């Protein structure tokens, strides 16, 4: 039995209502067992005339939804923008970006969050400081060739 026959068999078992499991043996080879996944029917929204619809468990209404706190982390958009600018400015060498940020902020390189960590650790404060410098450097780089690289 080749793979297409096995697939056809699986399809037939899937369409049969009264068969849940089929076992096929291929001569001396081990057998395969095909079992239909039985799913509980999805619950629909229940409505009553006395009140609003009751939602299926696991869903929230707009009034009860509360976004997860991000603990002061930068937004994904800020991180992406910062990484895009860093890639352009550093010409592929992110250590040049760290060096440039340290110089501009008058900090040591160890005090600058490395771009490799921006995706998970960049705070709004980092984004505010770094983006101002990165944007200014990018504008200057457009006017002249090369910057921090």
C-alpha positions in Angstrom: 0.0 0.0 0.0 1.5 3.3 -1.0 1.0 6.7 0.6 -1.9 7.8 -1.7 -3.8 4.7 -0.8 -3.3 5.4 2.9 -4.5 9.0 2.4 -7.6 7.8 0.5 -8.3 5.3 3.4 -7.9 8.1 5.9 -10.4 10.2 3.9 -12.9 7.4 3.8 -12.7 6.8 7.5 -13.2 10.5 8.1 -16.4 10.6 6.1 -17.9 7.5 7.8 -20.1 8.3 10.7 -20.2 5.0 12.5 -16.5 4.1 12.3 -14.1 5.7 14.7 -11.0 3.6 14.3 -9.4 1.4 11.6 -6.3 -0.7 11.8 -4.5 -1.7 8.6 -1.8 -4.4 8.4 0.7 -4.4 5.5 1.8 -8.0 5.3 4.8 -8.6 7.6 5.2 -4.8 8.3 3.7 -3.2 11.4 0.1 -2.1 11.3 -1.1 1.4 11.3 -4.1 2.5 13.3 -6.2 5.4 12.1 -8.5 6.9 14.7 -10.9 9.7 14.1 -10.6 12.7 16.3 -13.9 13.2 18.0 -14.5 16.8 18.9 -17.2 18.1 21.2 -19.5 20.4 19.2 -18.6 24.0 19.7 -21.0 25.9 22.0 -22.8 28.7 20.4 -23.6 32.0 22.0 -26.7 31.5 24.2 -29.3 34.2 24.2 -32.1 34.8 26.5 -34.9 37.3 26.1 -34.2 38.7 29.6 -30.6 39.8 29.0 -27.6 40.1 26.7 -25.9 37.1 25.1 -23.8 34.9 27.3 -20.4 34.2 25.8 -18.7 30.9 25.5 -16.0 30.5 28.2 -12.6 31.8 27.2 -13.9 34.9 25.5 -14.2 38.4 27.1 -16.4 41.3 26.2 -14.8 44.7 25.3 -15.9 46.0 28.7 -14.0 43.3 30.6 -10.9 43.1 28.4 -7.7 44.3 30.1 -4.5 44.4 28.1 -1.5 42.6 29.6 0.8 45.1 31.3 4.2 45.5 29.5 6.1 46.6 32.6 7.4 49.7 30.9 8.8 47.9 27.9 9.0 49.6 24.6 6.3 48.9 22.0 7.1 46.4 19.2 6.9 49.3 16.8 9.6 51.3 18.7 11.8 48.2 18.9 11.5 47.5 15.2 12.1 51.1 14.3 15.2 51.3 16.5 16.5 48.0 15.1 15.9 49.2 11.5 17.8 52.4 12.2 20.6 50.6 14.0 21.0 48.2 11.0 21.3 51.1 8.6 23.6 53.2 10.7 25.9 50.4 11.9 26.3 48.8 8.5 25.7 45.4 10.0 28.0 46.0 13.0 25.8 46.6 16.0 28.9 47.2 18.2 29.4 50.4 16.3 25.8 51.4 17.2 26.5 50.6 20.9 29.7 52.7 20.7 27.9 55.6 19.0 25.1 55.6 21.6 27.5 55.4 24.5 29.4 58.4 23.0 26.3 60.4 22.4 24.8 59.7 25.8 28.2 60.1 27.6 27.9 56.6 29.1 30.2 53.6 28.9 29.4 50.8 26.3 28.4 48.5 29.2 25.7 50.9 30.2 24.1 50.7 26.8 21.6 47.9 26.1 23.0 45.9 23.2 20.6 45.8 20.1 20.5 42.0 20.4 18.5 42.5 23.7 16.2 45.3 22.4 13.5 42.9 21.4 13.0 41.6 24.9 14.5 44.2 27.3 14.2 47.6 25.7 12.2 49.9 27.9 10.3 53.1 26.9 13.1 55.1 28.5 15.7 53.3 26.3 13.5 53.8 23.3 13.1 57.5 24.0 16.9 58.0 24.5 18.1 55.8 21.7 15.6 56.7 19.0 16.3 60.4 19.3 20.0 59.7 18.7 19.5 57.1 16.1 17.1 59.3 14.1 19.5 62.2 14.2 22.4 60.1 13.2 20.4 58.5 10.3 19.4 62.0 9.0 23.1 63.1 9.2 24.1 59.9 7.5 21.8 60.6 4.6 23.5 64.0 4.1 26.9 62.5 4.1 28.2 59.1 3.4 28.9 56.8 6.4 28.1 57.0 10.0 29.4 54.9 12.9 30.5 52.3 10.4 
